[in-house]
Amino acid sequence: MATAQVGTLAKTGEVCPESGVWAVVGTPTTTAPIAKGNRMPPYGGKAVTWRLERLA
């Protein structure tokens, strides 16, 4: 059962709370599949906030 809901936010360096497709909040944006337990990555060489778009 999922512990995080779509719309959950996580920052670069934090542990991913739920496997799924995550999108960078802001511009430029991108999406990436990130697995639960992995560290949230930077984007464009910067720390960013990621939003969970879809559960895996």
N, CA, C and O of each residue as an XYZ file, in Angstrom:
224
protein
N       0.846     -1.202      0.000
C       0.000      0.000      0.000
C       0.878      1.249      0.000
O       1.887      1.307      0.703
N       0.495      2.227     -0.779
C       1.265      3.463     -0.893
C       1.217      4.243      0.419
O       0.176      4.332      1.070
N       2.359      4.800      0.789
C       2.415      5.633      1.988
C       2.341      7.111      1.628
O       1.966      7.937      2.460
N       2.701      7.446      0.387
C       2.652      8.835     -0.072
C       1.559      8.969     -1.123
O       1.251      8.021     -1.844
N       0.987     10.146     -1.196
C      -0.089     10.425     -2.152
C       0.453     11.233     -3.321
O       1.475     11.908     -3.199
N      -0.240     11.159     -4.457
C       0.077     12.041     -5.582
C       0.026     13.476     -5.058
O      -0.893     13.848     -4.329
N       1.021     14.273     -5.440
C       1.108     15.647     -4.950
C       2.100     15.810     -3.816
O       2.427     16.934     -3.437
N       2.590     14.686     -3.259
C       3.610     14.732     -2.208
C       4.853     15.440     -2.739
O       5.230     15.252     -3.896
N       5.489     16.253     -1.897
C       6.705     16.967     -2.283
C       7.919     16.375     -1.582
O       7.827     15.925     -0.440
N       9.049     16.377     -2.266
C      10.323     15.949     -1.687
C      11.426     16.778     -2.328
O      11.353     17.121     -3.508
N      12.456     17.098     -1.534
C      13.539     17.931     -2.030
C      14.762     17.090     -2.378
O      14.936     15.980     -1.876
N      15.607     17.642     -3.249
C      16.875     17.007     -3.596
C      17.600     16.611     -2.311
O      17.718     17.404     -1.378
N      18.084     15.367     -2.284
C      18.836     14.872     -1.128
C      17.992     14.114     -0.126
O      18.524     13.336      0.665
N      16.680     14.327     -0.144
C      15.797     13.587      0.756
C      15.598     12.168      0.222
O      15.806     11.908     -0.963
N      15.195     11.260      1.102
C      14.894      9.891      0.682
C      13.513      9.887      0.034
O      12.555     10.425      0.591
N      13.418      9.280     -1.142
C      12.151      9.202     -1.869
C      11.130      8.434     -1.030
O      11.386      7.291     -0.652
N       9.971      9.044     -0.730
C       8.978      8.386      0.121
C       8.114      7.357     -0.591
O       7.476      6.531      0.061
N       8.084      7.395     -1.933
C       7.211      6.476     -2.681
C       7.700      6.341     -4.113
O       8.048      7.334     -4.751
N       7.727      5.109     -4.621
C       8.115      4.891     -6.016
C       7.055      5.466     -6.944
O       5.857      5.317     -6.704
N       7.506      6.122     -8.002
C       6.572      6.658     -8.970
C       7.259      7.605     -9.925
O       8.486      7.672     -9.994
N       6.444      8.333    -10.658
C       6.947      9.347    -11.584
C       6.883     10.689    -10.855
O       5.826     11.130    -10.405
N       8.037     11.310    -10.757
C       8.172     12.585    -10.057
C       8.473     13.690    -11.050
O       9.160     13.461    -12.046
N       7.962     14.892    -10.791
C       8.193     16.044    -11.663
C       8.822     17.180    -10.858
O       8.478     17.406     -9.698
N       9.750     17.886    -11.500
C      10.356     19.060    -10.876
C       9.307     20.175    -10.801
O       8.610     20.449    -11.778
N       9.205     20.805     -9.642
C       8.308     21.953     -9.459
C       9.036     23.186     -9.991
O      10.160     23.466     -9.573
N       8.416     23.917    -10.897
C       9.016     25.134    -11.437
C       9.453     24.955    -12.879
O       9.042     24.013    -13.556
N      10.298     25.879    -13.342
C      10.749     25.897    -14.730
C      12.267     26.025    -14.764
O      12.797     26.840    -14.009
N      12.999     25.283    -15.581
C      12.470     24.232    -16.446
C      12.059     23.009    -15.626
O      12.534     22.816    -14.506
N      11.195     22.205    -16.178
C      10.722     21.034    -15.468
C      11.063     19.774    -16.240
O      11.378     19.820    -17.429
N      10.996     18.667    -15.558
C      11.190     17.363    -16.174
C      10.482     16.347    -15.300
O      10.080     16.659    -14.179
N      10.330     15.141    -15.804
C       9.805     14.062    -14.981
C      10.822     12.940    -14.957
O      11.619     12.790    -15.883
N      10.792     12.152    -13.891
C      11.716     11.030    -13.760
C      11.082      9.953    -12.894
O      10.401     10.253    -11.913
N      11.313      8.680    -13.268
C      10.879      7.599    -12.391
C      11.902      7.469    -11.257
O      13.096      7.313    -11.511
N      11.437      7.532    -10.028
C      12.333      7.445     -8.873
C      11.757      6.402     -7.919
O      10.566      6.420     -7.608
N      12.609      5.500     -7.463
C      12.172      4.407     -6.593
C      12.250      4.793     -5.123
O      13.149      5.518     -4.695
N      11.285      4.290     -4.366
C      11.249      4.505     -2.926
C      12.583      4.097     -2.313
O      13.125      3.041     -2.641
N      13.106      4.928     -1.429
C      14.361      4.641     -0.751
C      15.571      5.279     -1.405
O      16.616      5.421     -0.769
N      15.444      5.673     -2.684
C      16.547      6.366     -3.356
C      16.573      7.827     -2.905
O      15.571      8.349     -2.416
N      17.717      8.476     -3.072
C      17.816      9.908     -2.789
C      17.226     10.688     -3.959
O      17.442     10.346     -5.121
N      16.487     11.732     -3.636
C      15.926     12.584     -4.679
C      17.085     13.324     -5.352
O      17.917     13.927     -4.674
N      17.137     13.275     -6.694
C      18.292     13.844     -7.404
C      18.171     15.356     -7.615
O      17.087     15.930     -7.509
N      19.315     15.987     -7.917
C      19.257     17.385     -8.364
C      18.785     17.405     -9.816
O      18.703     16.360    -10.463
N      18.480     18.582    -10.318
C      18.122     18.744    -11.726
C      18.822     19.988    -12.246
O      18.750     21.055    -11.637
N      19.494     19.842    -13.368
C      20.224     20.976    -13.941
C      21.329     21.466    -13.026
O      21.691     22.643    -13.050
N      21.877     20.542    -12.203
C      22.961     20.909    -11.292
C      22.508     21.669    -10.058
O      23.337     22.187     -9.310
N      21.200     21.742     -9.837
C      20.670     22.497     -8.694
C      19.768     21.633     -7.839
O      19.173     20.668     -8.320
N      19.672     21.986     -6.563
C      18.705     21.352     -5.676
C      17.313     21.846     -6.066
O      17.103     23.043     -6.259
N      16.377     20.927     -6.178
C      15.011     21.266     -6.607
C      14.000     20.560     -5.708
O      14.348     19.686     -4.914
N      12.757     20.958     -5.853
C      11.645     20.271     -5.203
C      10.955     19.414     -6.249
O      10.672     19.870     -7.357
N      10.688     18.162     -5.882
C      10.004     17.215     -6.761
C       8.596     16.988     -6.246
O       8.370     16.988     -5.036
N       7.642     16.792     -7.157
C       6.240     16.490     -6.805
C       5.869     15.151     -7.422
O       6.120     14.909     -8.602
N       5.267     14.283     -6.613
C       4.840     12.969     -7.096
C       3.641     13.131     -8.029
O       2.590     13.629     -7.627
N       3.814     12.704     -9.274
C       2.761     12.832    -10.293
C       1.919     11.563    -10.416
O       0.695     11.632    -10.527
N       2.585     10.395    -10.397
C       1.908      9.108    -10.541
C       2.605      8.080     -9.692
O       3.834      8.057     -9.614
N       1.822      7.220     -9.049
C       2.404      6.114     -8.297
C       2.867      5.031     -9.261
O       2.275      4.831    -10.322
N       3.929      4.337     -8.878
C       4.462      3.253     -9.727
C       3.600      2.018     -9.565
O       3.869      0.991    -10.188
